[in-house]
Amino acid sequence: MAKNRTSAGLPTRQQILDFIASSNTPAGKREIAKAFGLSAQDKILLKALLKDMSDEGLIDVAPGRAFHKMGGLPKVAVLRITDADGDNTWAVPERWEAEHVPAPRLRVREMRGKRSALGVGDRILARTEEAGNGWIAHPMKTLARGEELMLGVLHEEGGKLWLQGVEKKERRSWPVSDAGGAEVGDLVLAEKAGRPPRITARVVERLGDPFAPRSFSLIAIHRHGIPNVFSEELLEEAERVARHPLGEGREDLRHLPIVAIDPADARDHDDAVWATPDDDPANEGGWKAIVAIADVSFYVRPGSELDREARKRGNSVYFPDRVVPMLPEVLSADVCSLKEDVDRAALACHLQVTKSGALKSWRFTRAVVRLAANIAYEDAQAAIDGELENPLTETALRPLWDCWHALNAARDKREPLDLDLPERRIVLDEKGRILSVAPRERLDAHKLIEDYMIAANVAAAKALEAKKTPVMYRIHEPPAREKLTALKEYLKTFDIEFALGQVIRPATFNRILDRVGEEEFRPQVMEQVLRTQTQAYYGPENVGHFGLALGSYAHFTSPIRRYADLVVHRALVDAYRLGPGGLTAEEAGSMDRIGQSISQLERRAMEAERETIDRYVAAYLAAHIGEVMEARITGVQNFGFFATVEGVGGDGLVAARDLGAEYFHFDEAGKRLVGEHSGEAFTLGQRIELRLVEANPVSGALRFELPDGKGSAGGPQRTGRPGKGAPKRVIQRRGRPGNIRHNGRKR
């Protein structure tokens, strides 16, 4: 390796990275050699060093042999325009081979005062500049257009075939020059052909019926580029490692009645729990607990093909009708999944919990477990409530509940952010057709598992800190001042004072909601409090978890479906000397880069899941076109407001032009539209009756109008094919919390 070579003039890896980052021009081998004054012999060593850095994932090479930081961009790059609305233009790199990092999105900066001449699909050569947390592109020249794949649905109009994109914002249809065997109504992938103004669409792949049960998630998978197929070579590797014996030296926990409590239809079981009164006199009245987590790090070793693919995916993606797993099914649903009456490898977190719910001590071991049962949330709750007989009620469940009461009391004392945000449940029949959409019930059984997972996550972070080992933290920063200022102005409209000078804690927001009580405007205040929060992410620098009111927090409990948890497992294996599969030096030195990548991949998954739910909701509501329904305003802009159907979800627009002849002013501080003469207001969070006039399952878009029909452009439009009949099947999606306290288990 080049790191072992020595030369008086050869720069270090970091010096090379710093030079590449600071250079105003593309930096190739020649430029690097010149900058460091290298001799002919040094240049030979430099070539080998640059190859090593490329192999290690530190740098990448752009066309023209110029280098740039892996996960970054060349100083000059070919970009493709993805959005151009006249005011802002955005682009992505046309060539992007950093498999572990999603391609960045760049804001294209053109001459001030000039309207953009660039359109979607245009290709440009641009100088790139990293600015803050984003990138800026400075166009140098426009290039000939390349191929661009579009996802859309074929329809016929005027005797011709047209392609309508699946994006909510897509208003334009493209004439089809080659249908490739696809028919009207088919969901297809197509490429643009021809030159302006005669741009047409040429179908390259027929995906099938867009209204078929599995198409809604398929649209999201294609649109977001989510890898959903494992190669044959990788599947063979998974089968091979799945046959590994559990290994020697594991703590034997098979005698304990450890149970997993999960959704009824869960296919992968990351975690299982056990608790009993503590016999340690120093912890009188306290508890001993074990949180046993699937030992994925034993099977998925650093540098393996399985590891590379898992990091590329970042996480499993959960749709109502399918899961796109991070790991092949032989691991995710079988060998790594903790199941009843089967020996399984686990990483066990042993906890001492005081009678007040504090964590007194913790330790981690590799163990072998044999679960006493896999129990559904509803069944565990029914057993505790005495509504269902279960042989494990007194031996396993009751001690778990008793210990949880202490953990829950400690949680209440900590006062994390507590937002009552219901989760939607999609109810499908056996063929995958939608029967209903409804809020998911919140049980104590859900809260119990969440609090045990939070405790284990805290223990993992603190254990690694004590061992001075790198930690992949789950970070949730306090709200930014500008968001707090906006909240202050908003609360003023309800005569609620909010002091910016105070120390902001999660409890600060809970007090605001306590003051609101059960007033009619409570949902809108809750909505604004949520919008004030920052987005959680992963990284090695600890700034705490604001929402959970915790100083040290890591994700440890879901390594089957989250790469972050796998990294934490490897760190614990290394820190506690637990055998093979520990954190490598390369991983330890790349924690920041890995954190950025998996944070971006998580956001991609969340967006894809949310869009798919919107499509299911639109398909369900398509059977109710023309009906007046209870809704709540979820967003207000100067061009109108967005509303969601109460208890169902799905955002739809009521355009300002459809509010009648009166002019409506946009009150940004109050998040409302106010009539110039009548004073009638449409306010964020307001409950309102609206008529549904359009529901598009392919894009997930809804459109409403006021019940009196102001602005209506004709009769109701019906879009979609609602499902009918057949026995229902409830799809429970893991990882979609309805309350921020769920962050311990899922977020």
N, C-alpha and C positions, 0 to 999 in steps of 0.2 A: 504494500500500500504506500501511496505517496507520503502519507503522514509520517512514515518512518525514515524518509530520505532527509538528508541534511545538506544544506548549501548556504554559503554566506549570503548570496543574493536572492534566494528563492523566497517569495512572499508566503505568508501563512494563508490558510483557507479564509480566515476572517478578513485579512487585508485584501484578498481578491474580491470577496463579497462586497466590502466597503467601496473598493474602487469601481466595481461594476455599477453599484447603486449611485455613486456620486458623479460618474462620467456623463458629460453632456452629449456625447456621441456614442454610437454603438461600439462596444468594447469586445474585440476579438483577441486572439492569442497575440497578434502583433502589437496591439495597443497596450495589452497588459505587460508584455515583455519590455516595451519601450518605457512605460511608466515607472517600472521598477529597475530599469537599467540592467537587464539581465545579459549575461554572457552567452555565447553559443552553447556551452555545456548546460547552463541554467535553462535555456529554452527547451532543451530535450526533456529535462526534468519537469518543466512547466507543462509541457504537453501531456505527460503522464499524470501530473497532479490534476489538471483540468478534467481528464477522463475519469479519474477517481471521484472527483467532486460531482461529475455528472451521474456516475453510477450510484453514488450515495444519495442522490436526490437533492443536492444543494444548488445546482445550477442546471440550466437547460440551454440549448443552442438554437438560435433563430436562423432563418435563411440568411446567407451571407457570412455564416460562421461567427456571428457575434453572440456573446454569452449574456445571459440575464439570470437573476435569481429564480430558482424553481418556485412556482406559484406566483411569480411576477410576470412582467411583460418586457419584451425587447424595447429598446429606446425608439425603434422604428418598427411598425408592424402593419400588416394588412388587416383591416377591420371591416365588419359587415354591419350596416345600419339596421337596427331592430325596431326603433321607435323614432318617429319624426312628426311632431305635431305643429311645427312652425315656431314654437318658442323654445323647446328643448329637443335635442337630438341625442340618441343613445346608440352605442355600438358595442359589439363583442368581437374578440379576436377570431379571425377566420380559421386560423390554425391554433389548436390548443391541445397539447399532449401531456400536460401534467395530470396524470390519472387520479391523483389523490386530492386535487384542488379544483373546485368548479371554476369555469372561466369567469373572469371579472367583467363587469359592465362599465363602460366608459362614457362619460358625458362629452359630447363633441363640442368643442369651443370654436365657433366661427367668428367672422368679423362682426363687431358690435353694430347694432342697428340694421343689420341685413337679415332678412328672412332666409331661413335655411333652404338651400336648393337641393338638399339631399333627401332622398326618399327611402322608404323601407326596402331593403334588398340591395341598395347601392354598396359598392365596395370602395374603400379609400385606403391610401397609404398615409399613415399619420405618425407624428411624433407623440410618444406617450409620456405622461407625467403622473407620478403618484402624488396625490394631494390629500392629506389627512387620512381618512379611512376609505378613500375612493381613488378613482383614476380619471384623468382628463386626456382627451385626444385632440391634438392640433393637426388638422388636415393638411397634407402636403400636395396630394393630387388625387383625382378620381380615377378609379380603375374600371375595366370592363366587368360587367356583372358575371357572377358565378352561379352555380346551382344553389337553390334554396328550397328545402323541403317544407311543405305546408301540410297541416293536418286540417281536414275539412270534410264536409258532407256534400254529395252531388245532388243538385236539384235541377229541374227543367223549367225554363221560362222562355216564351217566344219561340218554342220549337228548338231551343238550344240547351246544351248542358252547361251548368255553372257550378263553381266550387265556392261554398260558403265556409269560411274559417270557423274554428270552434271557440275562438277567443270572444269574451264578452264585449270587448271594445271593437271587434272586427265588424265593420259595417259594409265593407265592399265585397262583392262577389267577383270571381275571376272566370272568364270564358274558358271552357275546357277544349283543348285541341286534340287530346288523345285520352280516352277514358280507360284504356288498358284492360278492357273486359269488365270494368265496374259498371254498375247500373244506378239509376236514380235512387237516392236514399241511402247509398252506401257510404260508410266512413272510409276515407282513403288518405294515403300519403301522396303528395304530388309535388312536382318541381316546376318552377317558373320557366317559361320558354319564350323566345322572341325578344323583340326590343320595343321600348316605349315608342308610340303609345299602344302598340299591339302586343301587350304581354298576355300570355295565355298560361293555363295550367295543364301539365301532362302527368297523368296518374302513373305512379311507379309501384304502388302496393295497395291492394284492396284489403281493408281491415274488417269489413263486414257491416252488420246492421248496427248503427249508432245507438239504437234504442234497445238493443239486446242487453240483458242484465249485466254482462261482464264488460260492456263497451265503455261505461262511464269511467271506470278505473283505468282502462286501457288508454283512453284519451289522455289522462293525466300522466301515465307512464311515458307515452310517446312525447307529449308536449314538454315535459321536464327532463327528458333524457335519463330516466331512472333505469339502471341496469336491472333486467328482470330474467336473464337467462344465464345459467352457469355453464361454462365450457365442459366438454367431456373430460378433459385432463383434470380440471379442478374437482369434478364429481368423483373421479377415480381417487384423487388424493383424499377427499373427505371419507370415502369408503375405507381407505387404507388406515387413516388415523383413528377412525371409529372403532377399529379392532384392537387398539392399544389396550393392554391390561391396565387396571387402575393404578398399579404401581405399589411399591412397598412404602412403609412409614406413614401411612395415612391414619389419622385418629379414627377409631371405630365408633360411630354414633348410631349404629343400626338398632341398638336396644331402646332408643328414645322414641316416643310417639310424635315424631316431627310430621307436620302436615303442611300442604300447600293449599292456599285459599286463592282462587282465581275466578275469572269469568267462566260460565258454564261451558262455553265453546272454545276455550283457550287450547291452542295446539302446542305452545311452548311454555314450559314452567321454569322460570329462572330461579324462583325463590321459595323457601319453605321456612317455617318458624316453630319454635318450641319455647315454653317457659315453665318455671316451677318456683315455688318459694325458696329463697336463698337460705342455706344452712350455715352461712358464714356469720358468726356472732358480730363481726364488725359491720355487717349490713343488715341488722335486725329489722324485720318488717319489709325487706327488699326482695328482689327477684333475681334469678339467674335466667338468662334467655339466650337462645341461639338463633341467628339468622343464617341459614345455610343457602349458599348461592351456587348455581351450576359452575363447575370449574372449567370454564371454556379455555382458559389459558393453558391447560394441560394438553388440549387437543389442537389448538390454533397457535402455533409457535411463530415468533417473530421471523420475518423474512420468507415465510412459506407462501405458496400461491394462495392458500386460504386466507392468510393474513393480508396479503396485498389486495385481494378482492374485497375483504371485509372493510379495509380502510377506504377503498374506492367507493363503497356503498355508504359507509358511515353509520347506517342504522337500518333496521327493518322499516318498511312502510306499510301501514295498516289501512286498508280500504274496507268498506262494508262487505264486499264479496270475495276478497282475496287478501293475502299477505305477500308482499315482495320481501323475502327474508334477507338478512345480512349474511347468513350462513346457509349452506345446503341443508336440505330437510333431514338427511341422515344424522346431522348434528343438532340442528335447531329443534326438530320435533321428536328426536329419538334419543341418541346417546347422551347429549348434554341436557336433556329435559328431565327434571326431577319428577319421577313417577312412583306411584304406589307399588309396593312389594317388589321393587327392582333395585339392585345395588347401583348407586350412582356416585360419581366423583363430585365433591363439593368443596368450596372454599368457605369455611365456617367462621363466622364472627361471633365470638363468645362475649356476652355482655353481663355486667353487674348493674342492675338498676335499683336505685334507692327507693324507699317508700314514697318519696316526693317526686319520683320520676326522673331524677338526674342520672347521668351515666357515671358510675363510680369507677369502672375499669373496663378494659376490653383487650382481647387478644385474638389472633387469627391463626387458623390451622388448616392444612389440607386434610380432608376427611372423606370417609365413605358413609353414605346415608342410605337408608331404605325407608321411604315415606310410609307412614301408617295410612295415609289417605290423601287423595286429591279431592278437595271439597269446593263446590261452587259458593260464591259469596252469599247467594240467597239461602242456600241450605245451611251454611254455617250460622247465619243470622237466625234462621228458623229454629235451629237446635238450641241456641242460647236462649231464645225467647220461649222455649218450651213447646213450640208448635210442630216440631219434627224430632222423632227419636233418632239418636245417633250414638253408637257405642263409644265414641271418643269424646262425648260432651264433657264428662267430668274429668277424664284423664288428660285430655289435650286442649280442648276448646276453653273450658272454664279458667284454667290457669293463664291461658293467653289473654283472655278478657280481663282478668284481675290485674295482671301486669300492665295491660294497655291502659287501664283507668289511671294508673300512676303516670305513664308516659303522656297521656292526654292532659292530665292536670298540669304537667310541666310545660306542655305546649301552650295551654291557655295562659299560663303565667308569662311565657315568652312573648305572647301576643303577636304572632305573625299576621301578615295581611290576610284577611278573611273576606273573600268576595264570593257571594252566592251566585255562581254562574252555571246554570244547568247545561248538561251535555245532552246532545241529541242522540237518540237511538233509532237506527234504521231497522225496521222490521220487514224481512223478506220472506217470500214463500219458498218452497223447496226448489223452485226453478230460478230463484234469484230475483223475482219480480217484487216491486215495492208494495207492501200492504199498508204500512203506516209509518209516520215519523213522529216521535214523541220524546219528551225529556226523560233521561235515565234516572231512576230512583237512587238516592244516596242512602246507604246503610251504614250502621256502625261497623260492620264487617269490612267495608271499604276503608274507613278511617283507621281501623285497627292495623291493617296491613300497611297503610301509608306511614303510620307513626313508627312501626317497627323498621320499615325501610329507611326512614329519615334517621333513626337512631344508628343503624348500621352505616349509613353514608357519612354521618358525623364521625363515627368511630374510625372509619377508613381514613378520612382526611387527617384526623388528629394522630392516628398511629403512624402515618407516613411522615408527618411533620416531626414527630418525636424521633423517628429513625433518620431524619434529615435526608429523605428520599424524595425525588421529584413527585409532585402531585398534579394530576389533571383535575383542577377544581371546576365545580359548577358555579358559575359566577352570575350574580344578579345585582347590578349596581343600583344605588339610590337614584331616584328621578332627577333629571337635569333641571337646572334652575328655570330655564325658559318654559318647560312644561309645568313646573310648579306655579310660575307666574300666570300662565294661561288658566290653570285650575283656579287660582285666586280670583281672577276676573270672572270666571264662570260661576263660582260659588256666590259672588257678589249679587248676581241676578236673583238669588234665592234668599238674600239677606243673611248669608252665612259667612262669618269672618274667618279668614285663614291667614295666619301670620307667617310671612316668609322668613322671618328672623329666627324662628324656633329650630331646634334640632329635629329633623324629619326622621321619624321611625315608622315602621308598618302600623303601629298602634295609632299614629297620628291620623291615618286614613280611616281606621276602624272607628275612631271617635267622631269623625265627620259623619259616617253612616249612622252611628248611634244617635247623633243629634237630628239627623233627618228622620229617623224612626221609620214608621210605615206610611209616610206621606206618599201621595200619588207620584211625586217626582223622584222617589228613591231609585228606580231603575236607571233614570238618566244620570243621576249623580254617580251611581255605581259605574256606569259606562264611562264617564269622564275620568273617574279615579283609575280605572283600568288603562285608559289611553295615556295616563300620566306615567305609567310604569315603563321601565326600560325592558329590553329583550334579554333574556338570560343567554349565556354562552359558555364555552369551555376555554380554559387557559391555565397556564402554570403560575400566574401571579395572583395571589389571593387578595381579593377585596371583599370577601364575604358574600352571603346570600341575603339580600335585603328583604325579599318577600317572606322568607322563612325565619327571619330574625336570627340568623346563625352566622358566627364568625368564620367557621371552617366547614366547608361542605364539598363533598365529591360524590359522583355517581358510581356506585359499587354494585348495585343490586340487579342489573339487567344486562349481563355480558352477552347473552344470546342475541340481543337485538340492538345493542348500542356499543359502538367501538370505544367510546370514552370509558365505559365500565371495564372493558377488556384491558385497557391501558392501566387503569387503577389496580386491577387484579395482578397484572404483571409486576407492578411496583411493589405490591404487598408480598408476592412470591419472592421477589429479590430481597426485600428488606428483612423478611423473616426467615430467609434461607430455606425455602420450602421445596426446592427441587427445580426441575426443568421448566422452561417457559417464562422465566423472569424478564424484567425490563432490560433491554440492551442499552449500551452506551449511546448508540445511534438514536434510539428512541428518546432517551433522557435528554439528549442535546437538541431534539426536534420537537419538544413539547409545545412550543408556541405555534409552530407551523401546523402540527397535527390538530391542535385546538382550533385554529382558524378554519381548517378544512372541515372538520366534523361539525363545527357550528354552522357553516354554510350548507352542508349536506342536510343537517337537521331542519334548517329553514326551508330547503327545497322540499323535504318530505312533508312538512307541515302545510306548505302551500298546496302541494298535490293532494293531500288528504282533504283539506278544506274545500278545494275546487270540486273534488269528487262528491263530497257530501252535498254541495250546492246543486250538482247535476241530479243526484238522487232526489233531492227536495223538489227541484223543478219538475222532474218526471212525475212525482207524486201529486204535485199541485196542478199539473196539466189537466187532471180530471175535474178541476174546480174552476176553470176559466169562467169569468163572468160573475162569480160569487163575491159577495161582500164579506170580508173577514176581519177579525181583530188583528191589528198590527202594532208595532212599536217603532218609532223613528230611531234609527241607529247611526245616522250621519247626516249632516246638513252642510251644503255648499251653496255658492251663489247661483248655481244652475239648477238647484232643486234639492230634494232630500231623498235619502235611502230609508227603506223600512223593511222590517222582517216580520213574518207571520208569527204571532204568539204561539209558543209551544211547538212550532215546526221549524222555523228558521228559514234561511235563504234570503239574501238581500235583493231588493228590487227598487227601481228608481221611480220617483214621481217628479217629472221635470217641471221646472218653474213655469214653463209656457203652458202647462196643463192645469195651472191653478186658477185660470180665468183671466179676465181682462185687466184686473187690478195689478199694479206693480208691487213687487215684494222686495223689501230691502234685506240684505244679508247682514245680520248682527253677528260678527265673528266671535266676540267675547261671550255672548250669550248662546252661541251655537244654535241660531234660529233664523227663520225667514219671517219677516213681519210685514203685513199688508199696509200700504201707504195710507189708505183712507180708513179701512175697517179696523185696523189694528189686529186683525186675525194673525195668530202666530203658529208656526210649525217648529217645534223645539226638540232638540236631542233628548231621546228617552220618552217622549210623549206617546201615550197610547192613542190610537186613532183607528177608525174604520176605513178600509180601503177596498176598492174593487180590483180584483186581479184581471188584467186584460191580456197578458202574454206570459207564457212559461216555456222556455226553451231548454230542454234537457241536455242538448248537445253542448251548449255554452254555459248552462247553469244560470242564465239570465232570467230575471223576472221584471215585469213592468206593471205598475199600479196606476190607478187614477182615483180621484175622489168619488164617493158614491153617487153624487149628483151628476157625474159624467162630464165635468168641466174639461174641456180640451180633448175630449174623446175623438179619435179619428175613425169613426165607424164602429161596427159591432165587434164583439169579442173575437179574439183570434185564439184558436186552440192549437197547441203544439205539443206533440208527445203521444206516447202510447201507454196509458196506465196499466199496471198489472192487475189481474183479477184472479179470484178463487185460489184453490190449492191450500194445503195446510201451511201455517206460517212458521217461519224459522227466524229466531232473533239473533242478529249478528251483533256481538258485543265487541267493540273495538278497544283493544288495550291502548293505554298511553294517551287518552284524551281526557284530561281532568276537567271537572266542572267547577273546581274551587282551587285556589292557589296552593292550598295545603297539599294537594295531590302531587306537588312538585317533588316531594320526597321519593315517590315511587316511580313516577312517570316523567317528570320534567326536571 
